[in-house]
Amino acid sequence: MRMKLFAALLCAAPLAAHVGSPDVFYEGAAGPYRLLVTIRPPQVIPGVAQVEIRSASPDVRQIKIVPLPMTGPGAKLAPTPDIAQPAVDDPQFYTGALWLMAPGSWQVRVSVDGANGQGTLSVPVPALSTRVLGMQRALEGLLIFLGLVLAVGLVSIIGAGAREAQLAAGKQPDVAQKRRAWVAMAVTAAAVIGAVWLGNLWWNSEASAYSTKLFKPLTLRSSVETGNRLVLHLEDPGWLTRQTDDLLPDHGHLMHLYVIRAPEMDRVWHLHPDLTAPATFTQALPDMPAGHYRLYGDVVHASGFPETATGEMDLPVVNGQPLAGDDAGGAAPPLAQADLNRKAAMLPDGFQMVWERGTEPLHARRPYELRFRLEDAGGRPATDMELYMGMQGHAAFVSPDGSVFAHVHPSGSVPMPALALAGNVAAANPHAEHAMPAAATPPAEVLFPYGFPKAGAYRIFVQVKRAGHVETGVFDARVEN
């Protein structure tokens, strides 16, 4: 049984929404108040999610939080909300804890009351069981010892009762009474052993049933036809009632595909395959060097549940066609030449992208607002910026071993269709909160809310658009515990 659960745990290693990056980050407006919300979902469901909220305004008096299903009747029947507690040394930072009771697509509704009135926003959260929690060795040993004490005590009490319950004071039990005691103890011991055996069967049955609820991510089966035509098949290993034909467009595309050459990570493409058959996508590849490639395909289900399907493939030299539309690519030095202190990435057209990273080290499991700026050859901010798929930019945070992949927007890690379902933005225009006025030029600076899930090395791919062309800046970082 343990081996089966261990195998299930391995299958669950890539997490939904973002591979190996389960925490949710969202920056948005609750009425007049700007909030940065971090939600750390539990690893088992039912379980407790940790909520952290930073208010940009000191005018907030109280913040309430409540969990709700994303869709269905439960989305309209909110329980009594919990009050988030402000930090003693930072009154603009609030924390709370919420139970998520079932796997699937949830939202955390945040209600703010302050000097400027009231405001509300909802943050979509995928609730998943991703592992089986083991018992601590010390607690396991203590429970076994106490169980043995109870079992031996029960058998002894039954034996004493059968031997001496009807014995007159001062009398010693005779042979018949002793025999009756031994028989009673043997029967009791057999009953105890049987109860433990049946309990073990029940426990294993429950554990086996629970293992079927462990999240199993979609996978990408890939092939290349007629030279440069990439064909991707979404394959479902079987998890609850998930479908592969219920996808919602995110930024106008059903899939956002990142193709990264490994292990060098010196080439990256952000592509958008077309759905050509049920659960089948195709993409005309650009020119690509030979190598081994990792595939990360972001999709969003009709419930608002996001996933990153993963795959790998080996390619010969591909003579493809020029990138068009929202498709973009970039190049960088191989990881062996990574500069962990580099703050500026030179771009092919003479521009440069600057990471305003400061001098403080980065730490795992802390929310950051990572800021990048595009400059011309003279160090001046670019003046011909454009929105890239409705937003100021897109970023991918990837670990060299491929265990972490997160596609993040200036609003955070939440996909736009999920935000629309949660009621934050109009379904007809999911970019409404983040898009610029039609006559305005986006600033040359873009900010991404994100927290690295674990210590180690990361490569960051940042993409912005200017003068009709998508620029790709590549940076490296070392994250400490």
Backbone torsions as a table, in degrees:
resi	resn	phi	psi	omega
1	MET	NA	-43.1	-179.8
2	ARG	-62.9	-38.2	179.2
3	MET	-64.6	-38.5	178.0
4	LYS	-63.3	-43.3	-179.9
5	LEU	-66.0	-36.8	179.0
6	PHE	-65.0	-40.8	177.6
7	ALA	-63.6	-40.4	177.6
8	ALA	-63.3	-37.6	178.7
9	LEU	-63.8	-40.5	178.5
10	LEU	-63.7	-39.3	178.0
11	CYS	-62.8	-28.8	-175.6
12	ALA	-88.0	0.7	-175.3
13	ALA	-56.7	-45.1	175.0
14	PRO	-74.7	121.2	-175.4
15	LEU	-89.0	159.1	179.0
16	ALA	-67.8	166.6	178.1
17	ALA	68.2	-61.3	177.4
18	HIS	-139.5	131.8	-176.6
19	VAL	-64.7	121.0	175.7
20	GLY	65.9	11.7	-178.5
21	SER	-132.5	76.2	-169.1
22	PRO	-76.8	-23.2	-175.4
23	ASP	-67.6	147.7	-178.2
24	VAL	-106.5	132.4	178.9
25	PHE	-124.7	131.6	179.4
26	TYR	-147.1	130.1	174.3
27	GLU	-116.5	120.9	-177.9
28	GLY	-160.5	-178.3	-175.4
29	ALA	-104.6	127.7	169.3
30	ALA	-103.4	88.1	-172.7
31	GLY	63.0	-124.4	-178.8
32	PRO	-84.0	3.4	-173.4
33	TYR	-111.5	130.3	177.1
34	ARG	-92.1	126.9	-176.1
35	LEU	-126.2	144.6	167.2
36	LEU	-111.3	112.6	-174.8
37	VAL	-108.3	129.5	174.1
38	THR	-118.6	127.1	178.8
39	ILE	-122.9	125.6	179.2
40	ARG	-108.2	98.0	-176.9
41	PRO	-65.6	154.0	176.7
42	PRO	-72.5	159.7	178.1
43	GLN	-85.9	-14.0	176.1
44	VAL	-128.8	146.8	179.3
45	ILE	-123.0	128.1	0.7
46	PRO	-64.0	149.0	-180.0
47	GLY	-168.1	174.7	-174.6
48	VAL	-104.3	125.3	174.6
49	ALA	-93.3	136.6	176.8
50	GLN	-93.6	131.7	-176.7
51	VAL	-118.6	129.2	175.8
52	GLU	-124.1	132.8	-177.0
53	ILE	-132.6	127.0	173.5
54	ARG	-113.7	125.3	178.0
55	SER	-95.1	133.6	176.3
56	ALA	-75.8	-14.3	-176.7
57	SER	-110.2	138.8	175.5
58	PRO	-81.7	1.6	-174.0
59	ASP	-87.7	5.6	-178.7
60	VAL	-79.2	131.7	176.8
61	ARG	-97.9	-38.5	-175.5
62	GLN	-154.8	143.9	175.6
63	ILE	-126.7	130.3	176.5
64	LYS	-115.0	145.8	-179.1
65	ILE	-132.0	145.1	-180.0
66	VAL	-151.8	138.7	177.3
67	PRO	-90.2	142.4	178.4
68	LEU	-142.4	145.7	169.2
69	PRO	-59.5	150.3	-178.4
70	MET	-67.7	-39.9	-177.8
71	THR	-133.3	173.3	178.1
72	GLY	89.5	179.3	-178.3
73	PRO	-59.3	-34.0	-178.5
74	GLY	-63.3	-22.1	179.5
75	ALA	-68.7	-17.4	-178.4
76	LYS	-107.0	-1.1	-176.6
77	LEU	-118.0	79.9	-175.2
78	ALA	-76.2	132.8	172.2
79	PRO	-72.8	178.3	177.8
80	THR	-63.5	125.6	-176.8
81	PRO	-73.0	156.1	172.8
82	ASP	-91.6	152.1	177.2
83	ILE	-95.0	120.4	176.2
84	ALA	-70.7	141.1	-175.3
85	GLN	-97.2	128.8	176.3
86	PRO	-73.4	147.0	177.3
87	ALA	-70.5	145.1	-177.6
88	VAL	-63.7	-41.1	-175.9
89	ASP	-97.1	2.0	-179.6
90	ASP	-150.2	87.0	-173.7
91	PRO	-66.4	-7.9	176.7
92	GLN	-96.6	5.6	179.8
93	PHE	-116.6	124.1	-175.4
94	TYR	-121.0	148.5	177.7
95	THR	-134.3	156.5	176.9
96	GLY	-164.9	173.1	179.9
97	ALA	-138.1	136.4	-177.1
98	LEU	-134.2	142.1	175.7
99	TRP	-82.6	131.4	168.5
100	LEU	-108.2	116.5	-165.0
101	MET	-95.1	-15.6	-177.0
102	ALA	-146.2	149.6	177.6
103	PRO	-69.4	152.6	178.4
104	GLY	133.8	-156.1	-174.6
105	SER	-98.7	118.7	-178.2
106	TRP	-120.1	172.1	171.6
107	GLN	-140.1	146.8	172.6
108	VAL	-108.1	115.6	-179.9
109	ARG	-89.7	126.5	-177.8
110	VAL	-111.8	120.1	179.5
111	SER	-113.5	129.6	-174.7
112	VAL	-118.1	136.1	173.7
113	ASP	-125.2	133.7	-178.1
114	GLY	-162.9	-167.0	-175.8
115	ALA	-65.0	-24.0	-179.0
116	ASN	-99.4	17.7	179.6
117	GLY	101.3	-153.9	-176.2
118	GLN	-115.8	156.3	177.8
119	GLY	-154.7	156.4	-178.0
120	THR	-141.1	142.9	167.7
121	LEU	-143.0	158.0	178.8
122	SER	-123.4	135.5	-178.4
123	VAL	-113.4	114.7	177.5
124	PRO	-64.5	141.1	-178.8
125	VAL	-139.0	121.7	172.0
126	PRO	-79.4	124.1	-180.0
127	ALA	-100.9	120.4	-173.3
128	LEU	-138.2	144.1	165.8
129	SER	-91.3	115.2	-175.1
130	THR	-112.9	-4.4	179.9
131	ARG	-161.2	165.6	172.3
132	VAL	-104.0	120.8	-178.6
133	LEU	-78.6	124.9	177.5
134	GLY	-84.3	157.8	178.8
135	MET	-83.6	144.2	177.6
136	GLN	-63.5	141.5	-176.6
137	ARG	-58.8	-42.5	-178.6
138	ALA	-63.5	-43.8	179.2
139	LEU	-67.2	-38.5	178.4
140	GLU	-61.6	-45.5	178.8
141	GLY	-63.5	-40.5	179.1
142	LEU	-63.3	-43.7	-179.4
143	LEU	-66.4	-38.3	176.8
144	ILE	-63.0	-44.5	179.3
145	PHE	-61.5	-47.3	-179.5
146	LEU	-65.2	-35.4	176.4
147	GLY	-63.4	-42.6	177.7
148	LEU	-63.9	-40.9	178.4
149	VAL	-61.0	-43.8	179.3
150	LEU	-64.9	-42.6	-179.3
151	ALA	-64.3	-47.9	179.8
152	VAL	-64.2	-41.1	178.3
153	GLY	-62.0	-42.0	179.5
154	LEU	-63.5	-45.8	179.2
155	VAL	-62.6	-40.9	-179.8
156	SER	-65.8	-41.7	-179.5
157	ILE	-64.1	-44.9	178.8
158	ILE	-62.1	-42.6	178.7
159	GLY	-63.0	-43.9	179.4
160	ALA	-64.2	-38.9	179.2
161	GLY	-65.5	-43.3	179.9
162	ALA	-67.2	-29.6	-175.4
163	ARG	-87.0	-35.6	-168.0
164	GLU	-128.0	2.1	-176.5
165	ALA	-63.0	-36.7	-178.5
166	GLN	-107.7	19.5	-178.2
167	LEU	-86.8	130.2	178.6
168	ALA	-65.8	155.0	-179.9
169	ALA	-60.5	135.4	178.3
170	GLY	82.3	-7.7	180.0
171	LYS	-87.7	151.0	174.5
172	GLN	-101.5	141.5	179.8
173	PRO	-62.4	140.1	177.6
174	ASP	-87.2	-175.7	-176.2
175	VAL	-62.6	-40.7	-178.5
176	ALA	-64.7	-42.1	179.8
177	GLN	-66.8	-39.1	177.0
178	LYS	-65.1	-39.6	179.1
179	ARG	-64.0	-41.5	178.5
180	ARG	-61.9	-37.4	178.8
181	ALA	-64.7	-43.1	-179.9
182	TRP	-65.3	-38.3	178.2
183	VAL	-64.9	-45.0	179.8
184	ALA	-61.9	-40.8	179.5
185	MET	-66.8	-38.6	179.3
186	ALA	-65.3	-43.0	179.1
187	VAL	-64.3	-42.9	179.6
188	THR	-63.9	-43.1	179.0
189	ALA	-61.3	-40.8	178.4
190	ALA	-64.6	-40.0	179.0
191	ALA	-64.7	-40.7	178.6
192	VAL	-64.3	-44.9	179.5
193	ILE	-62.3	-41.6	178.2
194	GLY	-63.2	-40.6	179.1
195	ALA	-64.8	-40.9	178.1
196	VAL	-64.9	-41.0	179.9
197	TRP	-64.0	-46.7	178.5
198	LEU	-64.5	-38.8	176.8
199	GLY	-62.2	-38.4	178.5
200	ASN	-65.7	-40.5	176.4
201	LEU	-61.2	-44.1	179.3
202	TRP	-62.6	-44.1	-179.4
203	TRP	-61.3	-45.5	179.5
204	ASN	-63.6	-37.1	178.3
205	SER	-64.1	-44.2	178.5
206	GLU	-64.7	-40.2	179.5
207	ALA	-65.4	-39.1	178.3
208	SER	-65.5	-41.6	178.1
209	ALA	-63.8	-39.3	179.9
210	TYR	-66.6	-36.5	-178.1
211	SER	-62.9	-26.9	177.0
212	THR	-70.0	-17.8	179.4
213	LYS	-90.6	-8.6	176.9
214	LEU	-62.8	135.0	-175.4
215	PHE	-61.9	131.2	175.7
216	LYS	-121.3	111.5	-172.6
217	PRO	-72.6	156.7	170.3
218	LEU	-64.5	149.7	176.4
219	THR	-120.0	158.4	178.5
220	LEU	-110.1	116.6	172.5
221	ARG	-97.9	122.0	-170.7
222	SER	-117.5	152.7	172.2
223	SER	-154.0	157.9	179.0
224	VAL	-119.4	125.5	-178.4
225	GLU	-117.6	150.0	176.0
226	THR	47.1	44.9	171.9
227	GLY	89.4	-59.0	-174.2
228	ASN	-136.6	16.8	-179.3
229	ARG	-96.9	107.2	179.7
230	LEU	-84.4	129.6	177.8
231	VAL	-116.8	125.8	-178.8
232	LEU	-119.7	132.3	176.6
233	HIS	-115.0	123.4	173.5
234	LEU	-77.5	122.4	-179.8
235	GLU	-117.1	130.4	-177.6
236	ASP	-102.8	114.8	178.5
237	PRO	-73.8	-3.2	178.3
238	GLY	98.6	102.9	176.9
239	TRP	-149.4	113.8	-178.5
240	LEU	50.0	-132.3	-177.3
241	THR	-113.5	31.3	-178.3
242	ARG	-64.3	146.6	177.0
243	GLN	-116.8	165.4	175.4
244	THR	-116.9	4.5	-179.1
245	ASP	-117.6	23.3	-176.7
246	ASP	-121.6	33.3	-171.1
247	LEU	-80.7	146.2	177.1
248	LEU	-106.7	144.6	176.6
249	PRO	-70.8	137.3	176.6
250	ASP	-121.2	118.4	-173.5
251	HIS	57.1	33.4	176.0
252	GLY	85.4	5.3	-177.5
253	HIS	-134.6	141.6	178.2
254	LEU	-75.4	-24.7	177.7
255	MET	-141.1	136.4	169.3
256	HIS	-109.3	114.1	-173.5
257	LEU	-109.4	121.2	171.0
258	TYR	-101.0	127.5	177.4
259	VAL	-115.8	117.2	-173.9
260	ILE	-126.1	126.4	178.7
261	ARG	-73.9	133.6	-177.8
262	ALA	-124.6	149.5	4.6
263	PRO	-89.9	0.1	-173.7
264	GLU	-67.9	-33.3	-174.9
265	MET	55.6	34.4	-178.5
266	ASP	-94.8	-7.4	177.4
267	ARG	-135.6	138.1	179.4
268	VAL	-141.4	141.8	173.5
269	TRP	-129.9	137.5	174.5
270	HIS	-110.8	101.7	-171.8
271	LEU	-115.7	168.2	-176.3
272	HIS	-138.4	82.7	-178.1
273	PRO	-63.0	153.9	177.9
274	ASP	-96.7	142.9	174.8
275	LEU	-76.8	116.3	-176.7
276	THR	-113.8	-11.4	177.4
277	ALA	-162.0	165.2	179.5
278	PRO	-52.5	122.8	178.4
279	ALA	60.1	21.6	-178.6
280	THR	-127.0	128.1	179.9
281	PHE	-121.1	148.5	176.1
282	THR	-130.4	151.8	-177.1
283	GLN	-150.4	129.3	172.4
284	ALA	-78.0	118.1	-175.8
285	LEU	-78.0	149.1	171.7
286	PRO	-81.7	-176.5	172.5
287	ASP	-60.5	130.2	-178.4
288	MET	-140.9	136.4	175.4
289	PRO	-72.8	159.7	178.1
290	ALA	-65.5	150.7	177.0
291	GLY	158.2	-177.5	176.7
292	HIS	-97.6	134.1	-173.6
293	TYR	-127.2	140.6	171.2
294	ARG	-97.6	142.2	-178.6
295	LEU	-117.4	132.9	175.1
296	TYR	-130.3	113.2	-177.3
297	GLY	-112.4	109.5	179.3
298	ASP	-83.9	128.0	175.1
299	VAL	-135.8	161.4	178.5
300	VAL	-132.0	127.7	179.6
301	HIS	-81.9	167.2	-177.3
302	ALA	-62.0	-24.3	177.7
303	SER	-77.8	-4.2	-173.8
304	GLY	89.7	1.9	-177.5
305	PHE	-79.1	119.8	-179.3
306	PRO	-94.9	150.2	176.3
307	GLU	-142.0	154.9	169.0
308	THR	-117.8	105.8	176.0
309	ALA	-79.4	141.5	-174.8
310	THR	-123.0	155.9	176.2
311	GLY	-166.8	176.2	177.6
312	GLU	-141.2	156.3	176.6
313	MET	-157.6	155.3	174.0
314	ASP	-109.3	132.8	-176.7
315	LEU	-124.5	140.7	164.9
316	PRO	-77.7	-175.3	174.7
317	VAL	-61.7	128.8	-179.6
318	VAL	-107.8	122.7	172.8
319	ASN	-96.9	96.6	-171.8
320	GLY	-106.1	-150.6	-178.1
321	GLN	-122.4	159.8	-177.5
322	PRO	-60.8	148.6	176.3
323	LEU	-66.4	144.0	-178.6
324	ALA	-144.0	163.2	177.9
325	GLY	64.7	-131.7	-179.0
326	ASP	-88.2	-3.2	179.5
327	ASP	-70.4	141.0	-177.7
328	ALA	-151.6	160.4	178.8
329	GLY	-145.9	168.2	179.8
330	GLY	-156.3	163.5	179.8
331	ALA	-130.6	155.4	-178.8
332	ALA	-154.9	164.6	173.5
333	PRO	-61.5	147.8	176.6
334	PRO	-61.5	159.7	-175.8
335	LEU	-57.2	-30.6	179.6
336	ALA	-61.7	-20.8	179.7
337	GLN	-109.7	18.7	-176.8
338	ALA	-63.9	137.5	176.1
339	ASP	-108.8	103.8	-175.0
340	LEU	-70.7	-10.8	-179.2
341	ASN	-107.1	0.4	-175.9
342	ARG	-68.7	130.9	-179.9
343	LYS	-108.3	-12.7	-177.9
344	ALA	-128.1	131.8	176.9
345	ALA	-110.0	118.8	179.6
346	MET	-76.0	136.8	-177.5
347	LEU	-107.1	156.9	-173.2
348	PRO	-60.4	-26.5	-176.3
349	ASP	-93.0	13.7	178.4
350	GLY	93.4	-14.1	174.5
351	PHE	-76.4	168.7	174.7
352	GLN	-139.3	150.1	175.2
353	MET	-108.5	130.7	-175.2
354	VAL	-112.8	131.2	174.7
355	TRP	-98.2	115.1	177.5
356	GLU	-82.0	74.8	-169.5
357	ARG	-92.4	-11.3	-179.4
358	GLY	69.9	-169.2	-177.0
359	THR	-109.9	-11.7	-178.7
360	GLU	-74.8	142.0	178.1
361	PRO	-67.8	152.4	175.3
362	LEU	-85.0	143.7	-179.9
363	HIS	-124.5	148.1	-179.1
364	ALA	-69.9	149.7	174.4
365	ARG	59.9	34.7	171.1
366	ARG	-124.1	135.4	178.1
367	PRO	-74.6	135.4	177.8
368	TYR	-127.4	156.4	168.1
369	GLU	-111.0	98.5	-173.6
370	LEU	-88.1	121.9	-169.0
371	ARG	-111.5	131.6	179.4
372	PHE	-130.1	146.7	-175.4
373	ARG	-135.3	139.1	178.3
374	LEU	-101.5	128.8	-177.7
375	GLU	-126.9	154.0	174.2
376	ASP	-83.5	-176.0	-175.6
377	ALA	-62.8	-22.1	179.7
378	GLY	-92.4	5.8	179.4
379	GLY	83.4	10.4	179.5
380	ARG	-92.2	143.5	178.5
381	PRO	-57.9	139.2	179.6
382	ALA	-62.8	141.7	-176.8
383	THR	-111.2	0.3	-176.9
384	ASP	-117.8	39.5	-178.6
385	MET	-71.6	151.0	176.6
386	GLU	-134.0	160.3	173.7
387	LEU	-73.6	140.5	176.7
388	TYR	-108.0	106.8	-175.0
389	MET	54.2	45.3	173.8
390	GLY	83.3	0.3	-178.5
391	MET	-133.5	167.9	-178.2
392	GLN	-72.0	-18.2	179.4
393	GLY	176.3	172.3	176.8
394	HIS	-136.2	146.9	179.0
395	ALA	-138.1	147.1	174.5
396	ALA	-124.5	128.9	177.7
397	PHE	-108.2	120.0	-170.8
398	VAL	-134.6	135.1	173.9
399	SER	-88.4	150.2	-176.2
400	PRO	-58.9	-31.8	-179.4
401	ASP	-84.2	0.6	178.2
402	GLY	79.2	3.1	-177.3
403	SER	-77.8	-14.9	178.1
404	VAL	-128.2	127.8	172.5
405	PHE	-145.6	127.1	178.7
406	ALA	-140.3	123.9	176.1
407	HIS	-98.2	114.8	-169.1
408	VAL	-122.2	145.1	177.4
409	HIS	-111.1	172.0	174.6
410	PRO	-60.3	-20.7	175.5
411	SER	-86.8	-11.0	-179.2
412	GLY	124.5	-154.2	-174.0
413	SER	-96.9	3.9	-176.3
414	VAL	-87.3	131.1	178.3
415	PRO	-72.3	151.8	-176.8
416	MET	-61.8	-40.9	179.9
417	PRO	-61.0	-35.8	178.1
418	ALA	-66.6	-38.4	177.1
419	LEU	-63.4	-38.9	179.0
420	ALA	-65.1	-42.3	178.9
421	LEU	-64.0	-34.1	-179.6
422	ALA	-76.0	-7.4	175.9
423	GLY	88.8	10.2	179.6
424	ASN	-74.6	-35.2	-177.4
425	VAL	-135.6	158.9	-179.2
426	ALA	-66.3	134.3	-178.8
427	ALA	-59.4	-30.7	-179.0
428	ALA	-73.4	-20.5	-179.3
429	ASN	-143.5	78.3	-175.7
430	PRO	-66.9	-8.6	178.2
431	HIS	-97.7	7.5	-170.8
432	ALA	-57.2	-39.4	-176.0
433	GLU	-72.6	-24.3	-170.9
434	HIS	-110.8	-15.6	-179.2
435	ALA	-73.6	155.0	178.1
436	MET	-89.5	157.9	172.7
437	PRO	-55.4	151.1	-173.2
438	ALA	-56.7	-37.3	-175.9
439	ALA	-87.7	-5.2	-175.1
440	ALA	-92.3	148.9	174.3
441	THR	-98.0	128.4	179.5
442	PRO	-59.2	149.4	177.9
443	PRO	-67.7	162.7	-180.0
444	ALA	-81.0	3.8	-176.6
445	GLU	-117.8	139.1	178.5
446	VAL	-133.5	144.0	-175.4
447	LEU	-125.3	135.7	-179.0
448	PHE	-122.1	119.2	173.8
449	PRO	-79.2	124.1	-178.5
450	TYR	-163.9	153.7	173.8
451	GLY	-132.6	128.0	-178.2
452	PHE	-69.0	130.2	-172.7
453	PRO	-74.4	-22.4	-178.7
454	LYS	-154.0	164.4	178.8
455	ALA	-71.4	156.6	177.9
456	GLY	134.9	-168.9	-179.0
457	ALA	-90.2	147.9	177.4
458	TYR	-139.7	147.2	168.4
459	ARG	-113.6	133.9	-174.6
460	ILE	-116.3	123.4	177.1
461	PHE	-106.6	116.3	-178.1
462	VAL	-113.9	130.1	-178.3
463	GLN	-126.0	128.1	174.9
464	VAL	-133.2	167.9	-176.3
465	LYS	-123.7	134.9	175.9
466	ARG	-145.7	141.3	176.0
467	ALA	50.5	38.6	177.5
468	GLY	77.4	7.6	-176.6
469	HIS	-128.2	138.3	178.6
470	VAL	-88.2	122.5	177.2
471	GLU	-95.1	139.2	179.9
472	THR	-122.4	112.7	174.7
473	GLY	-100.8	140.1	-176.8
474	VAL	-122.8	130.1	-178.3
475	PHE	-133.3	158.0	177.9
476	ASP	-121.7	147.7	-178.8
477	ALA	-145.3	148.8	172.6
478	ARG	-113.0	125.1	-176.9
479	VAL	-109.5	132.0	-179.8
480	GLU	-98.4	164.0	175.4
481	ASN	-67.5	NA	NA
